[in-house]
């Protein structure tokens, strides 16, 4: 026997269709409809029929084996045999996050095939795997940010049990798992929510159209829908946390903001399960209230992506200052990001033409996730170029050092550690010809601010665009790929061993720089990181006394209170006899 229920306050009559048989549902309080079917259970396929219309999937469908327009399938989440009873994730303050996309991480592009690559992540020193969205979306492949069946893993990646097997395997290998979820909009194809209730409101507009209804009539059930989704991933799939996509796109004037509600409910679930659960938000508002505690008037989110750290670093190592990079490009900007997380914290932004941001006074480094590359910053380029396509090996090593010795939570993007030659391009597989054309044309128009030629933009709908983005794992063992991989491993091991590099008190970060000389130093306890961004070798003053240096390539020279570095290089110093941490340098 199975109880079917659906919130459909707009409906006059609702039925559930199982095979060729329809069962009328009874209206209950609050716009809910319910019925029970004696011979239905796990494995039963069903659809809902609203006001005698066409059958549509359950908005809370646990599995869509035939895609976004097919029937839903009943799943028994309690049937999976977990072996992670004693599992506990590392705290974010000591985390190294690795972002990956299931469809391109392996040749097969499935949950099960990803398990075979976990040894690589463990050997690298990763602690948290962050999986890009897996909620059911239109077509066979895509980035996942246009999901429409938010409770159902994408069928092309595997079954719900396959996803659970991946999470379970991660835990067995000592890896926490975070899932990227999208609550600010739903995709256009297979989106039937409006037939059921007021999930969207025309009161506000977003880049994707009408905003999700978080504060208008009926919003109490809409908010519940998204909160229940978040709790489901952590309870039934054992995810250790969520990354919340673009929370700056939420429009919520409620007294209790959706993020505050969500963080409260996750904390309650964490206490019930006895497991540490975290929320990480993507936001470009530079608003520290997102990560401030609820007691201090914040939303209680654990951390958020710090895009400004990326922009300051990227513009320096690549020389790009077009588009939104026009606000960056100076050593000063990276210095500001290293000391204060934000570059613009209540200051004027030329790109925006207004004041931007707010001071982070009192917050710790653990509240900010930083990166040199991620899916957005690579994939939202015209050709999906990685840093290795844009700059030298030396500058890639600089970028890696900046992220991995920063006082923040570092994150890598799949293949970054071995300078993967595969781009990460935007790809989709919409079956609707008009939607496919619209996506292809829209992609070409997106890059005008950067001055990129629309003819250089790969067609998202071309299957080759998807295939081009798959990692080539055979590269990791040879040439510059292997050299960069060794560098990443050395930096990660250094971060793990050095107490100075895991101390995320921002008041203990001391940065000195010379804009004209194009150098910067960062002191954290007994560790000093020295960057030479100049095209010439130069001597750079250091504050560490009696420094010890291990150089991977040579070319550096120690002098009293100085180190001479080759062009485009970085060195990491430590005071001899003070720290047990090994040291490293690269050019």
Buried (B, 14 or more C-beta within 10 A) or exposed (E): EBEBBBBBBBBEEBBBBBEEEBBEBEBEEEBBBBBEBEEBEEEBBBBBBBEEEEBBBBBBBBBBEEBBBBBBBBBEBEEBEEEBEEBEBBBBBBBBBBBBBBBBBBEBBBBBBBBEBBEBBBEBBBBBBBBBBBBBBBBBBBBBBBBBBBBBBBBBBBBBBBBBBBBBBBBEBBBBBBBBBBBBBBBBBBBBBEBBBBBBBEEBEBEBEBBBBBBBEBBEBBBEBBBBBBBBBBBBBBBBBBBBBBBBBBBBEBEEBBBBBBBBBBBEBBEEEEBBBBBBBBBBBBBBBBBBEBEEEBBBBBBBBBBBBBBBBBBBBBEBEEBBBBBBBBBBBBBBBBBBBBBBBEEEBEBEEEEBBBEBEEBBBBBBBBBBBBBBBBBBBBBBBBBBBBBBBBBBBBBBBBBBBBBBBBBBBBBBBBBBEBBBBBBBBBBBEEBBEEBBEEBBEBBEEBEBEEEEBBBBBBEEBBBBBBBEBEBBEEEBBBBBBBBBBBBBBBBBBBEBBBBBEBEEBBBBBBEEBBBBBBBBBBBBBBBBBBEEBBBBBBEBEEBBBBBBBEBBBBEEEBBBBBBBBBBBBBBBEBBEBBBBBBB
